[in-house]
Amino acid sequence: IIMNLYSLFINGETEMIAANTNIQALRFYCGATGFDIRDSDFSDDDTIEDFPKEKWAETMVLNTDYDENDPEDKKEWSIAEMMEGLTEPEMISSTIE
């Protein structure tokens, strides 16, 4: 089963989360960041959107932990590469806008 990818636009950040459903993505995000959905930390501008599979191969993510001494490491990974083999929710990337 290939997981879905969701873009969460929350408090000026874009979080890309692999999950089976948007609810699972929100639960994972809240658990990973301490964001409390019950405390109304959301603003009216926050959204969650499905990130289309058609864009996975062309969308690159900067590897902030790049190790030039590791021959298997890369400076950038495509989302398609990062999604390969995932079976549990995972934070794929985070950016500040």
C-alpha positions as CSV (number, residue, x, y, z in Angstrom):
1,I,0.0,0.0,0.0
2,I,1.4,3.4,-1.0
3,M,0.8,6.0,1.6
4,N,-0.6,9.4,0.7
5,L,1.2,12.7,1.2
6,Y,-0.4,15.7,2.9
7,S,0.7,19.3,3.0
8,L,-0.2,20.9,6.3
9,F,0.0,24.7,6.2
10,I,0.1,25.6,9.9
11,N,1.3,28.8,11.5
12,G,3.4,29.9,8.5
13,E,5.0,26.6,8.0
14,T,4.5,23.9,5.4
15,E,4.7,20.4,6.8
16,M,4.7,17.4,4.4
17,I,3.5,14.3,6.1
18,A,3.1,10.8,4.8
19,A,0.0,9.1,6.2
20,N,-2.9,6.9,5.1
21,T,-5.5,9.6,5.8
22,N,-5.6,13.3,6.6
23,I,-6.7,12.5,10.1
24,Q,-3.7,10.2,10.6
25,A,-1.5,13.0,9.3
26,L,-3.0,15.5,11.8
27,R,-2.6,13.0,14.7
28,F,1.0,12.3,13.7
29,Y,1.8,16.0,13.4
30,C,0.3,16.8,16.8
31,G,2.2,13.9,18.4
32,A,5.5,14.8,16.8
33,T,5.3,18.6,17.5
34,G,3.2,18.9,20.6
35,F,0.7,21.0,18.7
36,D,-2.6,20.8,20.6
37,I,-5.6,20.6,18.3
38,R,-7.9,21.0,21.3
39,D,-6.4,24.4,22.3
40,S,-7.4,26.0,19.0
41,D,-3.7,26.5,17.9
42,F,-5.1,26.6,14.3
43,S,-5.7,29.9,12.6
44,D,-8.4,30.4,9.9
45,D,-5.6,30.4,7.3
46,D,-4.4,26.9,8.2
47,T,-5.2,24.0,5.8
48,I,-4.4,20.4,5.0
49,E,-4.3,19.3,1.3
50,D,-3.5,16.1,-0.5
51,F,-0.2,16.5,-2.4
52,P,-0.7,14.8,-5.8
53,K,1.3,11.7,-6.6
54,E,2.0,13.2,-10.1
55,K,4.3,15.8,-8.5
56,W,6.3,13.4,-6.3
57,A,9.1,12.6,-8.8
58,E,9.7,16.3,-9.6
59,T,9.4,17.8,-6.1
60,M,12.8,17.8,-4.3
61,V,13.5,18.0,-0.6
62,L,16.8,19.5,0.7
63,N,18.6,17.0,2.9
64,T,19.7,19.1,5.9
65,D,21.6,16.1,7.3
66,Y,23.6,15.5,4.1
67,D,26.9,13.6,4.8
68,E,29.3,14.1,1.9
69,N,31.3,11.2,3.2
70,D,28.4,8.8,2.8
71,P,28.3,7.6,-0.8
72,E,24.6,6.7,-0.6
73,D,23.6,10.1,0.7
74,K,22.4,13.0,-1.5
75,K,22.0,16.7,-1.1
76,E,18.4,16.4,-2.3
77,W,15.8,13.6,-2.4
78,S,12.7,13.5,-4.5
79,I,9.5,13.0,-2.6
80,A,9.0,9.8,-4.6
81,E,12.3,8.4,-3.2
82,M,11.3,9.4,0.3
83,M,7.9,7.9,0.1
84,E,9.2,4.5,-1.2
85,G,8.6,1.7,1.3
86,L,6.9,3.8,4.0
87,T,4.3,1.9,6.0
88,E,4.0,4.3,9.0
89,P,3.3,8.0,9.2
90,E,6.4,10.1,8.7
91,M,7.4,13.8,8.5
92,I,8.8,14.2,5.0
93,S,9.8,17.8,5.1
94,S,9.2,21.1,6.9
95,T,9.7,24.6,5.6
96,I,9.1,28.1,7.0
97,E,7.4,30.5,4.6
